[in-house]
Amino acid sequence: MLKNRDKRKLTEKEEQAMNAEINQTRPCTISESIIQSCKEIKSMREGKTPKRSLEDLFTNIDKWSKEEK
């Protein structure tokens, strides 16, 4: 019984470490990201920011991948 509890504590510690790592790599939560995306779309529809196409996205992805190398 004691071994099972020790294993559980070990997994909880590992889980906490993983959560800490995720929080460091992710700048915001998923819900915050979705809210920000919705705000950007609303702004584009209202004409406050220029609309972006799928082609623009692919161009940016190519540009970012070259910058990382």
PDB file of N, H, CA, C and O in Angstrom:
ATOM      1  N   MET A   1       0.831  -1.193   0.000  1.00  0.00           N
ATOM      2  CA  MET A   1       0.000   0.000   0.000  1.00  0.00           C
ATOM      3  C   MET A   1       0.873   1.254   0.000  1.00  0.00           C
ATOM      4  O   MET A   1       0.571   2.222  -0.698  1.00  0.00           O
ATOM      5  N   LEU A   2       1.924   1.239   0.759  1.00  0.00           N
ATOM      6  H   LEU A   2       2.170   0.453   1.326  1.00  0.00           H
ATOM      7  CA  LEU A   2       2.817   2.386   0.846  1.00  0.00           C
ATOM      8  C   LEU A   2       3.488   2.644  -0.497  1.00  0.00           C
ATOM      9  O   LEU A   2       3.710   3.796  -0.872  1.00  0.00           O
ATOM     10  N   LYS A   3       3.806   1.590  -1.211  1.00  0.00           N
ATOM     11  H   LYS A   3       3.625   0.655  -0.906  1.00  0.00           H
ATOM     12  CA  LYS A   3       4.454   1.747  -2.512  1.00  0.00           C
ATOM     13  C   LYS A   3       3.529   2.442  -3.499  1.00  0.00           C
ATOM     14  O   LYS A   3       3.975   3.289  -4.273  1.00  0.00           O
ATOM     15  N   ASN A   4       2.251   2.097  -3.482  1.00  0.00           N
ATOM     16  H   ASN A   4       1.888   1.409  -2.854  1.00  0.00           H
ATOM     17  CA  ASN A   4       1.296   2.726  -4.386  1.00  0.00           C
ATOM     18  C   ASN A   4       1.176   4.216  -4.112  1.00  0.00           C
ATOM     19  O   ASN A   4       1.076   5.019  -5.039  1.00  0.00           O
ATOM     20  N   ARG A   5       1.187   4.579  -2.841  1.00  0.00           N
ATOM     21  H   ARG A   5       1.269   3.926  -2.088  1.00  0.00           H
ATOM     22  CA  ARG A   5       1.085   5.987  -2.473  1.00  0.00           C
ATOM     23  C   ARG A   5       2.339   6.739  -2.913  1.00  0.00           C
ATOM     24  O   ARG A   5       2.247   7.873  -3.381  1.00  0.00           O
ATOM     25  N   ASP A   6       3.515   6.114  -2.766  1.00  0.00           N
ATOM     26  H   ASP A   6       3.590   5.192  -2.385  1.00  0.00           H
ATOM     27  CA  ASP A   6       4.756   6.740  -3.210  1.00  0.00           C
ATOM     28  C   ASP A   6       4.759   6.927  -4.726  1.00  0.00           C
ATOM     29  O   ASP A   6       5.226   7.948  -5.230  1.00  0.00           O
ATOM     30  N   LYS A   7       4.239   5.945  -5.444  1.00  0.00           N
ATOM     31  H   LYS A   7       3.860   5.115  -5.035  1.00  0.00           H
ATOM     32  CA  LYS A   7       4.154   6.048  -6.897  1.00  0.00           C
ATOM     33  C   LYS A   7       3.222   7.188  -7.284  1.00  0.00           C
ATOM     34  O   LYS A   7       3.498   7.938  -8.220  1.00  0.00           O
ATOM     35  N   ARG A   8       2.125   7.309  -6.560  1.00  0.00           N
ATOM     36  H   ARG A   8       1.901   6.700  -5.799  1.00  0.00           H
ATOM     37  CA  ARG A   8       1.161   8.369  -6.850  1.00  0.00           C
ATOM     38  C   ARG A   8       1.784   9.739  -6.615  1.00  0.00           C
ATOM     39  O   ARG A   8       1.568  10.662  -7.401  1.00  0.00           O
ATOM     40  N   LYS A   9       2.556   9.878  -5.538  1.00  0.00           N
ATOM     41  H   LYS A   9       2.732   9.129  -4.900  1.00  0.00           H
ATOM     42  CA  LYS A   9       3.218  11.145  -5.253  1.00  0.00           C
ATOM     43  C   LYS A   9       4.241  11.469  -6.336  1.00  0.00           C
ATOM     44  O   LYS A   9       4.391  12.624  -6.737  1.00  0.00           O
ATOM     45  N   LEU A  10       4.930  10.458  -6.797  1.00  0.00           N
ATOM     46  H   LEU A  10       4.808   9.520  -6.471  1.00  0.00           H
ATOM     47  CA  LEU A  10       5.916  10.664  -7.845  1.00  0.00           C
ATOM     48  C   LEU A  10       5.222  11.150  -9.114  1.00  0.00           C
ATOM     49  O   LEU A  10       5.706  12.067  -9.778  1.00  0.00           O
ATOM     50  N   THR A  11       4.109  10.547  -9.446  1.00  0.00           N
ATOM     51  H   THR A  11       3.715   9.802  -8.907  1.00  0.00           H
ATOM     52  CA  THR A  11       3.404  10.982 -10.637  1.00  0.00           C
ATOM     53  C   THR A  11       2.846  12.390 -10.454  1.00  0.00           C
ATOM     54  O   THR A  11       2.818  13.160 -11.414  1.00  0.00           O
ATOM     55  N   GLU A  12       2.411  12.738  -9.278  1.00  0.00           N
ATOM     56  H   GLU A  12       2.434  12.112  -8.498  1.00  0.00           H
ATOM     57  CA  GLU A  12       1.916  14.090  -9.029  1.00  0.00           C
ATOM     58  C   GLU A  12       3.047  15.103  -9.193  1.00  0.00           C
ATOM     59  O   GLU A  12       2.842  16.181  -9.752  1.00  0.00           O
ATOM     60  N   LYS A  13       4.239  14.756  -8.707  1.00  0.00           N
ATOM     61  H   LYS A  13       4.405  13.880  -8.253  1.00  0.00           H
ATOM     62  CA  LYS A  13       5.387  15.653  -8.866  1.00  0.00           C
ATOM     63  C   LYS A  13       5.752  15.800 -10.334  1.00  0.00           C
ATOM     64  O   LYS A  13       6.044  16.901 -10.801  1.00  0.00           O
ATOM     65  N   GLU A  14       5.733  14.686 -11.061  1.00  0.00           N
ATOM     66  H   GLU A  14       5.496  13.792 -10.681  1.00  0.00           H
ATOM     67  CA  GLU A  14       6.032  14.741 -12.490  1.00  0.00           C
ATOM     68  C   GLU A  14       4.982  15.576 -13.228  1.00  0.00           C
ATOM     69  O   GLU A  14       5.303  16.350 -14.130  1.00  0.00           O
ATOM     70  N   GLU A  15       3.736  15.401 -12.826  1.00  0.00           N
ATOM     71  H   GLU A  15       3.476  14.773 -12.093  1.00  0.00           H
ATOM     72  CA  GLU A  15       2.647  16.141 -13.444  1.00  0.00           C
ATOM     73  C   GLU A  15       2.803  17.643 -13.193  1.00  0.00           C
ATOM     74  O   GLU A  15       2.591  18.451 -14.097  1.00  0.00           O
ATOM     75  N   GLN A  16       3.171  18.008 -11.981  1.00  0.00           N
ATOM     76  H   GLN A  16       3.344  17.351 -11.247  1.00  0.00           H
ATOM     77  CA  GLN A  16       3.394  19.415 -11.655  1.00  0.00           C
ATOM     78  C   GLN A  16       4.544  19.989 -12.470  1.00  0.00           C
ATOM     79  O   GLN A  16       4.475  21.127 -12.936  1.00  0.00           O
ATOM     80  N   ALA A  17       5.597  19.207 -12.641  1.00  0.00           N
ATOM     81  H   ALA A  17       5.654  18.283 -12.262  1.00  0.00           H
ATOM     82  CA  ALA A  17       6.735  19.659 -13.441  1.00  0.00           C
ATOM     83  C   ALA A  17       6.327  19.858 -14.892  1.00  0.00           C
ATOM     84  O   ALA A  17       6.745  20.824 -15.530  1.00  0.00           O
ATOM     85  N   MET A  18       5.517  18.952 -15.414  1.00  0.00           N
ATOM     86  H   MET A  18       5.177  18.167 -14.895  1.00  0.00           H
ATOM     87  CA  MET A  18       5.052  19.081 -16.794  1.00  0.00           C
ATOM     88  C   MET A  18       4.166  20.313 -16.959  1.00  0.00           C
ATOM     89  O   MET A  18       4.282  21.044 -17.942  1.00  0.00           O
ATOM     90  N   ASN A  19       3.277  20.538 -15.983  1.00  0.00           N
ATOM     91  H   ASN A  19       3.182  19.944 -15.184  1.00  0.00           H
ATOM     92  CA  ASN A  19       2.410  21.706 -16.050  1.00  0.00           C
ATOM     93  C   ASN A  19       3.220  22.993 -16.003  1.00  0.00           C
ATOM     94  O   ASN A  19       2.908  23.950 -16.711  1.00  0.00           O
ATOM     95  N   ALA A  20       4.251  23.020 -15.179  1.00  0.00           N
ATOM     96  H   ALA A  20       4.505  22.242 -14.604  1.00  0.00           H
ATOM     97  CA  ALA A  20       5.112  24.197 -15.087  1.00  0.00           C
ATOM     98  C   ALA A  20       5.824  24.435 -16.417  1.00  0.00           C
ATOM     99  O   ALA A  20       5.964  25.574 -16.861  1.00  0.00           O
ATOM    100  N   GLU A  21       6.267  23.361 -17.041  1.00  0.00           N
ATOM    101  H   GLU A  21       6.153  22.435 -16.680  1.00  0.00           H
ATOM    102  CA  GLU A  21       6.954  23.480 -18.330  1.00  0.00           C
ATOM    103  C   GLU A  21       6.003  23.996 -19.402  1.00  0.00           C
ATOM    104  O   GLU A  21       6.373  24.853 -20.205  1.00  0.00           O
ATOM    105  N   ILE A  22       4.794  23.482 -19.415  1.00  0.00           N
ATOM    106  H   ILE A  22       4.494  22.786 -18.762  1.00  0.00           H
ATOM    107  CA  ILE A  22       3.802  23.930 -20.397  1.00  0.00           C
ATOM    108  C   ILE A  22       3.491  25.405 -20.193  1.00  0.00           C
ATOM    109  O   ILE A  22       3.387  26.156 -21.163  1.00  0.00           O
ATOM    110  N   ASN A  23       3.341  25.826 -18.941  1.00  0.00           N
ATOM    111  H   ASN A  23       3.426  25.216 -18.153  1.00  0.00           H
ATOM    112  CA  ASN A  23       3.034  27.227 -18.668  1.00  0.00           C
ATOM    113  C   ASN A  23       4.159  28.149 -19.118  1.00  0.00           C
ATOM    114  O   ASN A  23       3.901  29.292 -19.496  1.00  0.00           O
ATOM    115  N   GLN A  24       5.399  27.676 -19.085  1.00  0.00           N
ATOM    116  H   GLN A  24       5.609  26.747 -18.778  1.00  0.00           H
ATOM    117  CA  GLN A  24       6.514  28.493 -19.525  1.00  0.00           C
ATOM    118  C   GLN A  24       6.560  28.604 -21.040  1.00  0.00           C
ATOM    119  O   GLN A  24       6.932  29.651 -21.569  1.00  0.00           O
ATOM    120  N   THR A  25       6.190  27.544 -21.747  1.00  0.00           N
ATOM    121  H   THR A  25       5.888  26.693 -21.317  1.00  0.00           H
ATOM    122  CA  THR A  25       6.276  27.563 -23.204  1.00  0.00           C
ATOM    123  C   THR A  25       5.040  28.179 -23.838  1.00  0.00           C
ATOM    124  O   THR A  25       5.138  28.736 -24.931  1.00  0.00           O
ATOM    125  N   ARG A  26       3.896  28.101 -23.203  1.00  0.00           N
ATOM    126  H   ARG A  26       3.816  27.648 -22.315  1.00  0.00           H
ATOM    127  CA  ARG A  26       2.664  28.639 -23.762  1.00  0.00           C
ATOM    128  C   ARG A  26       2.449  30.049 -23.213  1.00  0.00           C
ATOM    129  O   ARG A  26       2.321  30.229 -22.002  1.00  0.00           O
ATOM    130  N   PRO A  27       2.408  31.049 -24.094  1.00  0.00           N
ATOM    131  CA  PRO A  27       2.286  32.427 -23.621  1.00  0.00           C
ATOM    132  C   PRO A  27       0.915  32.756 -23.021  1.00  0.00           C
ATOM    133  O   PRO A  27       0.799  33.676 -22.211  1.00  0.00           O
ATOM    134  N   CYS A  28      -0.121  32.009 -23.415  1.00  0.00           N
ATOM    135  H   CYS A  28      -0.027  31.261 -24.073  1.00  0.00           H
ATOM    136  CA  CYS A  28      -1.449  32.245 -22.867  1.00  0.00           C
ATOM    137  C   CYS A  28      -2.237  30.936 -22.898  1.00  0.00           C
ATOM    138  O   CYS A  28      -1.809  29.949 -23.495  1.00  0.00           O
ATOM    139  N   THR A  29      -3.380  30.952 -22.251  1.00  0.00           N
ATOM    140  H   THR A  29      -3.728  31.754 -21.765  1.00  0.00           H
ATOM    141  CA  THR A  29      -4.208  29.752 -22.238  1.00  0.00           C
ATOM    142  C   THR A  29      -4.930  29.610 -23.574  1.00  0.00           C
ATOM    143  O   THR A  29      -4.962  30.543 -24.377  1.00  0.00           O
ATOM    144  N   ILE A  30      -5.492  28.463 -23.795  1.00  0.00           N
ATOM    145  H   ILE A  30      -5.465  27.705 -23.142  1.00  0.00           H
ATOM    146  CA  ILE A  30      -6.217  28.208 -25.041  1.00  0.00           C
ATOM    147  C   ILE A  30      -7.411  29.142 -25.159  1.00  0.00           C
ATOM    148  O   ILE A  30      -7.661  29.699 -26.228  1.00  0.00           O
ATOM    149  N   SER A  31      -8.151  29.315 -24.068  1.00  0.00           N
ATOM    150  H   SER A  31      -7.948  28.862 -23.200  1.00  0.00           H
ATOM    151  CA  SER A  31      -9.325  30.195 -24.120  1.00  0.00           C
ATOM    152  C   SER A  31      -8.918  31.643 -24.393  1.00  0.00           C
ATOM    153  O   SER A  31      -9.619  32.348 -25.118  1.00  0.00           O
ATOM    154  N   GLU A  32      -7.807  32.095 -23.831  1.00  0.00           N
ATOM    155  H   GLU A  32      -7.237  31.522 -23.242  1.00  0.00           H
ATOM    156  CA  GLU A  32      -7.324  33.452 -24.104  1.00  0.00           C
ATOM    157  C   GLU A  32      -6.950  33.598 -25.578  1.00  0.00           C
ATOM    158  O   GLU A  32      -7.207  34.634 -26.190  1.00  0.00           O
ATOM    159  N   SER A  33      -6.347  32.565 -26.136  1.00  0.00           N
ATOM    160  H   SER A  33      -6.138  31.723 -25.639  1.00  0.00           H
ATOM    161  CA  SER A  33      -5.970  32.583 -27.543  1.00  0.00           C
ATOM    162  C   SER A  33      -7.197  32.667 -28.446  1.00  0.00           C
ATOM    163  O   SER A  33      -7.198  33.412 -29.426  1.00  0.00           O
ATOM    164  N   ILE A  34      -8.229  31.914 -28.122  1.00  0.00           N
ATOM    165  H   ILE A  34      -8.228  31.309 -27.326  1.00  0.00           H
ATOM    166  CA  ILE A  34      -9.468  31.935 -28.906  1.00  0.00           C
ATOM    167  C   ILE A  34     -10.126  33.310 -28.820  1.00  0.00           C
ATOM    168  O   ILE A  34     -10.587  33.846 -29.828  1.00  0.00           O
ATOM    169  N   ILE A  35     -10.169  33.875 -27.625  1.00  0.00           N
ATOM    170  H   ILE A  35      -9.794  33.439 -26.806  1.00  0.00           H
ATOM    171  CA  ILE A  35     -10.760  35.202 -27.440  1.00  0.00           C
ATOM    172  C   ILE A  35     -10.001  36.242 -28.260  1.00  0.00           C
ATOM    173  O   ILE A  35     -10.611  37.095 -28.905  1.00  0.00           O
ATOM    174  N   GLN A  36      -8.666  36.169 -28.233  1.00  0.00           N
ATOM    175  H   GLN A  36      -8.171  35.476 -27.709  1.00  0.00           H
ATOM    176  CA  GLN A  36      -7.851  37.103 -29.007  1.00  0.00           C
ATOM    177  C   GLN A  36      -8.113  36.943 -30.501  1.00  0.00           C
ATOM    178  O   GLN A  36      -8.203  37.937 -31.222  1.00  0.00           O
ATOM    179  N   SER A  37      -8.233  35.712 -30.967  1.00  0.00           N
ATOM    180  H   SER A  37      -8.160  34.905 -30.381  1.00  0.00           H
ATOM    181  CA  SER A  37      -8.518  35.468 -32.386  1.00  0.00           C
ATOM    182  C   SER A  37      -9.875  36.055 -32.781  1.00  0.00           C
ATOM    183  O   SER A  37     -10.010  36.652 -33.849  1.00  0.00           O
ATOM    184  N   CYS A  38     -10.865  35.885 -31.926  1.00  0.00           N
ATOM    185  H   CYS A  38     -10.756  35.400 -31.058  1.00  0.00           H
ATOM    186  CA  CYS A  38     -12.198  36.440 -32.204  1.00  0.00           C
ATOM    187  C   CYS A  38     -12.154  37.970 -32.263  1.00  0.00           C
ATOM    188  O   CYS A  38     -12.820  38.579 -33.101  1.00  0.00           O
ATOM    189  N   LYS A  39     -11.378  38.583 -31.383  1.00  0.00           N
ATOM    190  H   LYS A  39     -10.838  38.089 -30.703  1.00  0.00           H
ATOM    191  CA  LYS A  39     -11.224  40.042 -31.406  1.00  0.00           C
ATOM    192  C   LYS A  39     -10.570  40.499 -32.699  1.00  0.00           C
ATOM    193  O   LYS A  39     -10.969  41.513 -33.273  1.00  0.00           O
ATOM    194  N   GLU A  40      -9.559  39.751 -33.168  1.00  0.00           N
ATOM    195  H   GLU A  40      -9.235  38.928 -32.702  1.00  0.00           H
ATOM    196  CA  GLU A  40      -8.886  40.094 -34.422  1.00  0.00           C
ATOM    197  C   GLU A  40      -9.839  39.978 -35.609  1.00  0.00           C
ATOM    198  O   GLU A  40      -9.833  40.834 -36.495  1.00  0.00           O
ATOM    199  N   ILE A  41     -10.649  38.934 -35.632  1.00  0.00           N
ATOM    200  H   ILE A  41     -10.654  38.239 -34.912  1.00  0.00           H
ATOM    201  CA  ILE A  41     -11.614  38.750 -36.719  1.00  0.00           C
ATOM    202  C   ILE A  41     -12.646  39.876 -36.702  1.00  0.00           C
ATOM    203  O   ILE A  41     -12.991  40.419 -37.751  1.00  0.00           O
ATOM    204  N   LYS A  42     -13.135  40.223 -35.526  1.00  0.00           N
ATOM    205  H   LYS A  42     -12.855  39.782 -34.674  1.00  0.00           H
ATOM    206  CA  LYS A  42     -14.110  41.309 -35.403  1.00  0.00           C
ATOM    207  C   LYS A  42     -13.501  42.613 -35.915  1.00  0.00           C
ATOM    208  O   LYS A  42     -14.154  43.374 -36.628  1.00  0.00           O
ATOM    209  N   SER A  43     -12.254  42.862 -35.547  1.00  0.00           N
ATOM    210  H   SER A  43     -11.723  42.243 -34.967  1.00  0.00           H
ATOM    211  CA  SER A  43     -11.561  44.065 -35.986  1.00  0.00           C
ATOM    212  C   SER A  43     -11.405  44.089 -37.507  1.00  0.00           C
ATOM    213  O   SER A  43     -11.546  45.142 -38.129  1.00  0.00           O
ATOM    214  N   MET A  44     -11.117  42.938 -38.105  1.00  0.00           N
ATOM    215  H   MET A  44     -11.002  42.082 -37.600  1.00  0.00           H
ATOM    216  CA  MET A  44     -11.003  42.854 -39.565  1.00  0.00           C
ATOM    217  C   MET A  44     -12.349  43.106 -40.230  1.00  0.00           C
ATOM    218  O   MET A  44     -12.423  43.803 -41.241  1.00  0.00           O
ATOM    219  N   ARG A  45     -13.398  42.550 -39.674  1.00  0.00           N
ATOM    220  H   ARG A  45     -13.338  41.983 -38.852  1.00  0.00           H
ATOM    221  CA  ARG A  45     -14.732  42.733 -40.262  1.00  0.00           C
ATOM    222  C   ARG A  45     -15.195  44.182 -40.169  1.00  0.00           C
ATOM    223  O   ARG A  45     -15.916  44.667 -41.040  1.00  0.00           O
ATOM    224  N   GLU A  46     -14.776  44.872 -39.105  1.00  0.00           N
ATOM    225  H   GLU A  46     -14.190  44.478 -38.397  1.00  0.00           H
ATOM    226  CA  GLU A  46     -15.142  46.278 -38.944  1.00  0.00           C
ATOM    227  C   GLU A  46     -14.251  47.196 -39.769  1.00  0.00           C
ATOM    228  O   GLU A  46     -14.495  48.401 -39.833  1.00  0.00           O
ATOM    229  N   GLY A  47     -13.217  46.638 -40.403  1.00  0.00           N
ATOM    230  H   GLY A  47     -13.019  45.659 -40.352  1.00  0.00           H
ATOM    231  CA  GLY A  47     -12.326  47.418 -41.239  1.00  0.00           C
ATOM    232  C   GLY A  47     -11.236  48.158 -40.481  1.00  0.00           C
ATOM    233  O   GLY A  47     -10.557  49.012 -41.050  1.00  0.00           O
ATOM    234  N   LYS A  48     -11.062  47.841 -39.209  1.00  0.00           N
ATOM    235  H   LYS A  48     -11.614  47.147 -38.747  1.00  0.00           H
ATOM    236  CA  LYS A  48     -10.044  48.511 -38.397  1.00  0.00           C
ATOM    237  C   LYS A  48      -8.642  47.978 -38.687  1.00  0.00           C
ATOM    238  O   LYS A  48      -7.657  48.702 -38.538  1.00  0.00           O
ATOM    239  N   THR A  49      -8.555  46.740 -39.091  1.00  0.00           N
ATOM    240  H   THR A  49      -9.356  46.153 -39.211  1.00  0.00           H
ATOM    241  CA  THR A  49      -7.270  46.140 -39.474  1.00  0.00           C
ATOM    242  C   THR A  49      -7.444  45.496 -40.845  1.00  0.00           C
ATOM    243  O   THR A  49      -8.542  45.062 -41.195  1.00  0.00           O
ATOM    244  N   PRO A  50      -6.374  45.434 -41.616  1.00  0.00           N
ATOM    245  CA  PRO A  50      -6.507  44.842 -42.953  1.00  0.00           C
ATOM    246  C   PRO A  50      -6.797  43.342 -42.872  1.00  0.00           C
ATOM    247  O   PRO A  50      -6.307  42.643 -41.985  1.00  0.00           O
ATOM    248  N   LYS A  51      -7.601  42.874 -43.813  1.00  0.00           N
ATOM    249  H   LYS A  51      -7.999  43.442 -44.533  1.00  0.00           H
ATOM    250  CA  LYS A  51      -7.918  41.445 -43.863  1.00  0.00           C
ATOM    251  C   LYS A  51      -6.696  40.682 -44.338  1.00  0.00           C
ATOM    252  O   LYS A  51      -5.910  41.173 -45.149  1.00  0.00           O
ATOM    253  N   ARG A  52      -6.552  39.466 -43.815  1.00  0.00           N
ATOM    254  H   ARG A  52      -7.191  39.068 -43.157  1.00  0.00           H
ATOM    255  CA  ARG A  52      -5.451  38.601 -44.215  1.00  0.00           C
ATOM    256  C   ARG A  52      -6.020  37.368 -44.893  1.00  0.00           C
ATOM    257  O   ARG A  52      -7.053  36.839 -44.483  1.00  0.00           O
ATOM    258  N   SER A  53      -5.344  36.923 -45.922  1.00  0.00           N
ATOM    259  H   SER A  53      -4.505  37.352 -46.256  1.00  0.00           H
ATOM    260  CA  SER A  53      -5.800  35.744 -46.659  1.00  0.00           C
ATOM    261  C   SER A  53      -4.996  34.521 -46.234  1.00  0.00           C
ATOM    262  O   SER A  53      -4.016  34.622 -45.496  1.00  0.00           O
ATOM    263  N   LEU A  54      -5.430  33.383 -46.711  1.00  0.00           N
ATOM    264  H   LEU A  54      -6.226  33.301 -47.311  1.00  0.00           H
ATOM    265  CA  LEU A  54      -4.721  32.140 -46.451  1.00  0.00           C
ATOM    266  C   LEU A  54      -3.340  32.180 -47.104  1.00  0.00           C
ATOM    267  O   LEU A  54      -2.377  31.631 -46.569  1.00  0.00           O
ATOM    268  N   GLU A  55      -3.251  32.825 -48.248  1.00  0.00           N
ATOM    269  H   GLU A  55      -4.033  33.271 -48.683  1.00  0.00           H
ATOM    270  CA  GLU A  55      -1.966  32.963 -48.931  1.00  0.00           C
ATOM    271  C   GLU A  55      -0.983  33.780 -48.071  1.00  0.00           C
ATOM    272  O   GLU A  55       0.207  33.472 -48.012  1.00  0.00           O
ATOM    273  N   ASP A  56      -1.503  34.822 -47.409  1.00  0.00           N
ATOM    274  H   ASP A  56      -2.470  35.072 -47.457  1.00  0.00           H
ATOM    275  CA  ASP A  56      -0.666  35.610 -46.501  1.00  0.00           C
ATOM    276  C   ASP A  56      -0.124  34.745 -45.363  1.00  0.00           C
ATOM    277  O   ASP A  56       1.033  34.865 -44.961  1.00  0.00           O
ATOM    278  N   LEU A  57      -0.980  33.887 -44.867  1.00  0.00           N
ATOM    279  H   LEU A  57      -1.920  33.790 -45.194  1.00  0.00           H
ATOM    280  CA  LEU A  57      -0.569  32.997 -43.778  1.00  0.00           C
ATOM    281  C   LEU A  57       0.571  32.091 -44.227  1.00  0.00           C
ATOM    282  O   LEU A  57       1.568  31.943 -43.520  1.00  0.00           O
ATOM    283  N   PHE A  58       0.423  31.486 -45.402  1.00  0.00           N
ATOM    284  H   PHE A  58      -0.387  31.606 -45.976  1.00  0.00           H
ATOM    285  CA  PHE A  58       1.470  30.589 -45.908  1.00  0.00           C
ATOM    286  C   PHE A  58       2.778  31.345 -46.148  1.00  0.00           C
ATOM    287  O   PHE A  58       3.860  30.823 -45.882  1.00  0.00           O
ATOM    288  N   THR A  59       2.671  32.566 -46.647  1.00  0.00           N
ATOM    289  H   THR A  59       1.792  32.990 -46.863  1.00  0.00           H
ATOM    290  CA  THR A  59       3.862  33.386 -46.864  1.00  0.00           C
ATOM    291  C   THR A  59       4.564  33.664 -45.538  1.00  0.00           C
ATOM    292  O   THR A  59       5.788  33.573 -45.441  1.00  0.00           O
ATOM    293  N   ASN A  60       3.780  34.000 -44.525  1.00  0.00           N
ATOM    294  H   ASN A  60       2.785  34.074 -44.604  1.00  0.00           H
ATOM    295  CA  ASN A  60       4.350  34.264 -43.199  1.00  0.00           C
ATOM    296  C   ASN A  60       4.986  33.015 -42.598  1.00  0.00           C
ATOM    297  O   ASN A  60       6.039  33.094 -41.967  1.00  0.00           O
ATOM    298  N   ILE A  61       4.355  31.875 -42.793  1.00  0.00           N
ATOM    299  H   ILE A  61       3.499  31.811 -43.306  1.00  0.00           H
ATOM    300  CA  ILE A  61       4.902  30.626 -42.259  1.00  0.00           C
ATOM    301  C   ILE A  61       6.250  30.334 -42.907  1.00  0.00           C
ATOM    302  O   ILE A  61       7.200  29.945 -42.227  1.00  0.00           O
ATOM    303  N   ASP A  62       6.331  30.521 -44.217  1.00  0.00           N
ATOM    304  H   ASP A  62       5.560  30.837 -44.769  1.00  0.00           H
ATOM    305  CA  ASP A  62       7.615  30.325 -44.913  1.00  0.00           C
ATOM    306  C   ASP A  62       8.670  31.283 -44.374  1.00  0.00           C
ATOM    307  O   ASP A  62       9.813  30.892 -44.136  1.00  0.00           O
ATOM    308  N   LYS A  63       8.282  32.527 -44.186  1.00  0.00           N
ATOM    309  H   LYS A  63       7.354  32.845 -44.379  1.00  0.00           H
ATOM    310  CA  LYS A  63       9.206  33.546 -43.676  1.00  0.00           C
ATOM    311  C   LYS A  63       9.694  33.189 -42.273  1.00  0.00           C
ATOM    312  O   LYS A  63      10.884  33.293 -41.978  1.00  0.00           O
ATOM    313  N   TRP A  64       8.765  32.767 -41.411  1.00  0.00           N
ATOM    314  H   TRP A  64       7.798  32.682 -41.651  1.00  0.00           H
ATOM    315  CA  TRP A  64       9.140  32.418 -40.024  1.00  0.00           C
ATOM    316  C   TRP A  64      10.042  31.193 -39.983  1.00  0.00           C
ATOM    317  O   TRP A  64      10.981  31.136 -39.189  1.00  0.00           O
ATOM    318  N   SER A  65       9.758  30.213 -40.837  1.00  0.00           N
ATOM    319  H   SER A  65       8.995  30.260 -41.482  1.00  0.00           H
ATOM    320  CA  SER A  65      10.583  29.005 -40.831  1.00  0.00           C
ATOM    321  C   SER A  65      12.005  29.311 -41.292  1.00  0.00           C
ATOM    322  O   SER A  65      12.961  28.726 -40.783  1.00  0.00           O
ATOM    323  N   LYS A  66      12.153  30.232 -42.258  1.00  0.00           N
ATOM    324  H   LYS A  66      11.377  30.707 -42.672  1.00  0.00           H
ATOM    325  CA  LYS A  66      13.486  30.623 -42.711  1.00  0.00           C
ATOM    326  C   LYS A  66      14.237  31.397 -41.623  1.00  0.00           C
ATOM    327  O   LYS A  66      15.452  31.258 -41.483  1.00  0.00           O
ATOM    328  N   GLU A  67      13.509  32.209 -40.859  1.00  0.00           N
ATOM    329  H   GLU A  67      12.522  32.321 -40.973  1.00  0.00           H
ATOM    330  CA  GLU A  67      14.133  32.985 -39.785  1.00  0.00           C
ATOM    331  C   GLU A  67      14.654  32.083 -38.667  1.00  0.00           C
ATOM    332  O   GLU A  67      15.681  32.374 -38.055  1.00  0.00           O
ATOM    333  N   GLU A  68      13.937  30.982 -38.404  1.00  0.00           N
ATOM    334  H   GLU A  68      13.103  30.745 -38.901  1.00  0.00           H
ATOM    335  CA  GLU A  68      14.341  30.061 -37.335  1.00  0.00           C
ATOM    336  C   GLU A  68      15.603  29.297 -37.689  1.00  0.00           C
ATOM    337  O   GLU A  68      16.356  28.900 -36.800  1.00  0.00           O
ATOM    338  N   LYS A  69      15.843  29.087 -38.970  1.00  0.00           N
ATOM    339  H   LYS A  69      15.231  29.409 -39.692  1.00  0.00           H
ATOM    340  CA  LYS A  69      17.011  28.325 -39.407  1.00  0.00           C
ATOM    341  C   LYS A  69      18.204  29.176 -39.327  1.00  0.00           C
ATOM    342  O   LYS A  69      19.304  28.728 -39.652  1.00  0.00           O
TER     343      LYS A  69
END
